[in-house]
Amino acid sequence: MDFSQRLNKAIERGRRTGDVRAQRAAARELNEKEMARLHSSFRLELSEHIEKCLRQLADRFPGFRAETIFGEKGWGAAVSRDDLKLRRGARDNLFTRLEMIIRPPNQYHVLELAAKATIQNREMFNRSHYERLDEVDVARFREMVDLWTLEFAELYAARGQ
């Protein structure tokens, strides 16, 4: 085989390698788009459930303000209240808040639910639950939202409110 034939074969191998790389990149991009679509659909469903649960909680305890959370931090809701406690002329501001969010998509392709609870300036819990996007069980996430909301309600009620 002369040099010209070997050169042609080398060029052909290079083109095939380039084609394979392009196909892999296209598959990865499609996979990324599919993962983003999955995350978005789960986020919508769960953030609505979070907001519904926390609004019901705020309705049960007077003084709580409910707010919707969306942006860089994630999507979800929070309830909070500020209390003033006077003791022997001293003034204490007491902060209570429950926040639950679905974190934004990331390179690990997981759906993450995060919750943080503070009652009268004391952190009660700071948790997260996550699953791979292709293995998500939405019912389990809904249960987590329900359980964490119920736990917060019980802890708050136990503090004499």
C-alpha positions in Angstrom: 0.0 0.0 0.0 1.5 3.3 -1.0 1.5 6.5 1.0 -1.5 8.0 -0.9 -3.7 5.0 0.0 -2.6 5.1 3.6 -3.3 8.8 3.8 -6.8 8.3 2.4 -7.5 5.5 4.9 -6.2 7.7 7.8 -8.5 10.6 6.7 -11.5 8.2 6.5 -10.8 6.8 10.0 -10.6 10.4 11.3 -13.9 11.2 9.7 -15.5 8.1 11.2 -14.1 9.0 14.6 -15.5 12.5 14.3 -18.9 11.2 13.3 -18.9 8.9 16.3 -18.0 11.8 18.6 -20.7 14.0 17.1 -23.3 11.2 17.6 -22.2 10.8 21.2 -22.4 14.5 21.8 -25.9 14.7 20.3 -27.0 11.8 22.5 -25.6 13.5 25.5 -27.3 16.7 24.6 -30.6 14.9 24.1 -30.1 13.1 27.4 -29.4 16.5 29.1 -32.6 17.9 27.6 -34.6 14.9 28.7 -33.2 15.2 32.3 -34.0 19.0 32.3 -37.6 18.2 31.2 -38.0 15.5 33.8 -36.7 17.8 36.5 -39.1 20.6 35.4 -42.1 18.3 35.5 -41.3 16.9 38.9 -40.5 20.4 40.2 -43.9 21.8 39.1 -45.8 19.0 40.7 -43.9 19.0 44.0 -43.6 22.8 44.4 -47.4 23.0 44.1 -47.8 20.3 46.8 -45.3 22.1 49.1 -47.2 25.4 48.7 -50.5 23.7 49.4 -49.2 22.0 52.6 -47.5 25.1 54.0 -50.5 27.3 53.3 -52.7 24.9 55.3 -50.1 25.0 58.1 -50.2 28.9 58.1 -54.0 28.8 58.3 -53.9 26.7 61.4 -51.5 29.0 63.3 -52.5 32.7 63.4 -49.7 35.1 62.6 -47.9 33.0 60.0 -47.1 34.5 56.6 -46.9 32.3 53.6 -44.6 33.0 50.7 -43.8 31.4 47.4 -40.1 30.8 46.7 -38.6 30.7 43.2 -35.3 31.6 41.7 -31.6 30.6 42.0 -32.2 28.9 45.4 -35.0 26.7 44.1 -38.8 26.5 43.9 -41.2 25.9 46.8 -42.7 27.8 49.7 -42.1 29.1 53.2 -44.1 30.1 56.3 -42.8 32.4 58.9 -43.7 34.6 61.9 -41.9 37.0 64.2 -42.8 37.1 67.8 -41.9 39.6 70.5 -41.3 38.3 74.0 -40.9 40.7 76.9 -39.2 39.4 80.0 -38.3 41.7 82.9 -38.0 44.7 80.6 -35.8 42.8 78.2 -37.1 42.3 74.7 -36.5 39.2 72.6 -37.4 38.8 69.0 -38.3 35.2 68.2 -38.2 34.0 64.6 -40.0 31.0 63.4 -39.9 29.6 59.8 -40.4 26.5 57.8 -39.0 26.5 54.2 -39.2 23.7 51.7 -37.8 23.9 48.2 -37.0 21.8 45.2 -33.4 22.7 44.3 -32.4 23.6 40.7 -31.2 21.0 38.3 -27.5 20.1 38.6 -24.9 18.0 36.8 -25.6 15.0 39.0 -29.2 14.6 37.6 -30.9 14.3 40.9 -34.2 15.8 42.2 -33.5 17.3 45.6 -36.1 18.4 48.2 -34.6 20.6 51.0 -36.3 21.7 54.2 -35.2 23.9 57.0 -37.2 24.6 60.2 -36.5 27.2 62.9 -38.8 27.6 65.9 -38.3 30.7 68.1 -34.7 31.2 66.9 -33.8 27.5 67.4 -33.0 25.4 64.3 -35.1 22.2 64.6 -34.1 20.5 61.4 -32.2 21.0 58.2 -32.8 18.1 55.8 -32.7 17.1 52.2 -34.0 14.1 50.3 -32.8 13.3 46.8 -33.2 10.7 44.1 -31.8 10.2 40.6 -34.1 11.8 38.1 -34.5 8.5 36.2 -35.6 6.8 39.5 -37.8 9.4 41.1 -40.8 8.2 43.0 -43.0 11.3 43.3 -45.2 9.7 45.9 -42.1 9.4 48.2 -41.3 13.1 47.8 -44.9 14.0 48.5 -44.8 11.9 51.7 -41.6 13.7 52.8 -43.3 17.1 52.3 -46.3 15.9 54.4 -44.1 14.3 57.1 -41.8 17.3 57.5 -44.8 19.7 57.6 -46.5 17.6 60.2 -43.3 17.3 62.3 -42.9 21.1 62.2 -46.6 21.6 63.3 -46.1 19.2 66.2 -42.9 20.8 67.3 -44.4 24.3 67.0 -47.5 23.4 68.9 -45.4 21.8 71.7 -43.7 25.1 72.3 -46.8 26.5 73.8 -48.4 28.3 70.9 
